């Protein structure tokens, strides 16, 4: 029982990926070994199907490894609109690559069109693909900004991500109310302080 997919990353993490596949049976064996290692009985009733559940979950939450986010940005619309386009509060779920624990948050993405705009749903789809990989929030923020800047040929891009990291909220320092904010600005948002201030005000309101 295997799930297969193909594609390349298009995000600068080395060379484009060859056709990828999720080895579900290998994950099942690994989860069984983890259960044994922590002192559990993987054959007891409540855990008998856990390795299979976890394998299918990993295939789902890491499916972005075998998808190309650029496919969502291929269709653009010619539009003489040169003001800011902002999509706020895009929910994202990723997994921290250090502990493989959930990262749950929101992304805010703005761009300045250069004669063409992209469909409203496409930016969230790009974020979903990039988030469904073992990630660092810093890298995810930059990947989104770089990809949109290039594929949209935008005059500028700004990306802000606010997230809660389970590796910090449920273990280690155990700070459940903490949040992590990262930003990446490109083009006009980086070059013009007024443009950057405008987008931050639109995202955060009076908190800026």
C-alpha positions in Angstrom: 0.0 0.0 0.0 1.9 3.1 -1.2 1.1 6.6 -2.2 3.0 8.1 -5.1 3.3 11.6 -6.4 5.6 13.6 -8.5 6.9 17.1 -8.9 9.7 19.5 -8.0 9.9 22.1 -5.3 10.7 25.3 -7.2 11.8 26.9 -3.9 15.5 26.8 -4.0 16.1 23.8 -1.7 18.7 22.2 -4.0 17.8 20.6 -7.3 14.2 19.9 -8.3 13.0 16.7 -6.7 12.5 13.6 -8.8 9.3 11.6 -8.6 8.7 11.1 -4.9 6.9 8.4 -3.0 5.8 7.9 0.5 6.8 4.4 1.8 3.9 3.7 4.1 5.1 0.3 5.1 8.5 1.7 6.2 6.7 4.3 8.4 4.5 1.6 9.9 7.6 -0.4 10.9 9.2 2.7 12.3 6.2 3.7 14.4 6.0 0.2 15.8 9.6 0.4 16.8 9.0 3.8 18.5 6.1 2.3 20.5 8.4 -0.6 21.6 11.2 1.9 22.5 9.0 4.0 24.8 7.9 0.9 26.6 4.5 0.4 25.0 2.9 -2.8 23.6 2.1 -2.1 19.9 0.0 -5.3 19.9 -2.5 -4.2 22.5 -6.0 -3.3 21.2 -5.7 0.5 21.3 -2.4 0.5 19.4 -2.8 -2.2 16.8 -3.8 0.2 14.1 -1.7 3.1 15.2 1.3 2.5 12.9 -1.1 2.5 9.9 -2.9 5.6 11.1 0.4 7.5 11.6 1.7 6.3 8.2 -1.4 7.6 6.4 -1.2 10.9 8.4 2.4 11.5 7.4 1.5 10.9 3.8 -1.1 13.6 4.1 0.7 16.2 6.1 4.0 15.9 4.1 2.4 15.7 0.7 3.9 19.0 -0.2 7.3 17.3 -0.6 6.0 15.8 -3.8 4.1 18.8 -5.2 5.2 21.9 -7.1 3.7 25.1 -5.7 4.4 26.9 -9.0 1.5 25.1 -10.8 -0.9 27.3 -8.8 0.6 30.5 -10.3 0.6 29.5 -14.0 -2.7 31.2 -14.8 -2.5 35.0 -14.4 -5.0 37.7 -15.5 -4.1 40.9 -17.2 -5.3 43.8 -15.1 -4.2 47.4 -15.0 -4.2 47.5 -11.2 -1.1 48.8 -9.5 -2.3 49.1 -5.9 -1.6 46.6 -3.2 -3.3 43.2 -3.1 -3.5 41.7 0.4 -4.7 38.3 1.6 -4.9 38.1 5.3 -5.4 35.4 7.9 -4.5 32.4 5.7 -4.6 29.4 8.1 -1.6 27.2 7.8 -0.5 23.9 9.5 3.0 22.7 9.1 5.4 20.5 11.0 8.6 21.8 12.6 11.5 19.8 11.1 13.4 19.7 14.5 10.7 17.7 16.4 8.1 16.9 13.8 5.5 18.6 15.9 2.7 20.8 14.6 3.1 24.5 13.8 -0.3 26.2 13.5 -0.7 29.8 12.5 -1.8 32.4 9.9 -0.1 33.9 7.0 -0.6 37.4 5.5 0.5 37.9 2.0 0.6 41.1 -0.1 1.9 41.9 -3.5 2.1 44.8 -5.9 1.0 43.7 -9.4 3.0 44.5 -12.4 0.1 44.3 -14.9 -1.1 40.9 -14.0 -3.0 39.4 -11.0 -3.5 35.9 -9.7 -6.7 34.2 -8.6 -7.6 34.8 -5.0 -7.4 31.1 -4.0 -4.0 30.5 -5.5 -1.9 32.1 -2.8 -3.4 30.0 0.0 -2.8 26.9 -2.2 0.9 27.9 -2.6 1.2 28.2 1.2 -0.5 24.8 1.7 2.0 23.1 -0.6 5.1 24.7 1.0 3.7 24.2 4.6 3.1 20.5 4.1 6.8 19.7 4.4 9.1 19.5 7.4 9.7 23.2 7.8 11.3 26.1 9.6 9.0 29.1 9.8 11.8 31.4 8.7 12.4 29.4 5.6 8.7 29.0 4.8 8.3 32.8 5.0 11.1 33.4 2.6 10.1 30.6 0.2 6.6 32.1 -0.2 8.0 35.6 -0.8 10.6 34.5 -3.3 8.2 32.3 -5.2 5.6 34.9 -5.6 8.1 37.6 -6.5 9.4 35.4 -9.3 6.3 33.8 -10.6 4.1 36.9 -10.5 6.8 39.2 -11.7 5.5 41.5 -9.0 6.8 44.9 -8.1 6.9 43.8 -4.5 5.9 41.1 -2.1 5.4 41.1 1.7 4.8 37.9 3.7 4.1 37.8 7.5 3.5 34.5 9.3 2.3 34.3 12.9 2.4 30.8 14.4 2.3 28.7 17.5 4.9 25.9 17.7 4.0 22.8 19.6 7.7 22.1 20.2 7.6 25.2 22.4 4.1 25.1 23.8 3.7 21.4 24.9 7.4 20.5 25.7 10.7 22.1 26.6 10.0 25.6 27.9 6.2 24.9 27.9 5.0 28.4 27.0 1.5 27.8 25.7 0.7 31.5 25.0 3.8 32.2 23.0 3.7 33.0 19.3 6.4 33.4 16.6 6.3 36.1 14.0 8.4 36.2 10.8 8.4 38.5 7.8 10.0 38.7 4.4 9.7 41.7 2.1 10.9 42.0 -1.4 10.9 44.8 -4.1 9.0 47.9 -3.3 8.0 46.7 0.2 11.7 46.6 1.0 12.8 49.7 -0.8 10.0 52.0 0.3 9.4 52.5 4.0 6.0 54.0 3.5 4.8 51.0 1.4 6.1 48.6 4.1 4.4 50.6 6.9 1.2 50.6 4.9 1.1 46.8 4.6 2.0 46.3 8.2 -0.7 48.6 9.3 -3.3 46.8 7.1 -2.1 43.4 8.7 -1.8 44.4 12.3 -4.0 47.6 12.5 -3.4 49.6 15.6 -0.9 47.1 17.0 1.8 48.5 14.6 
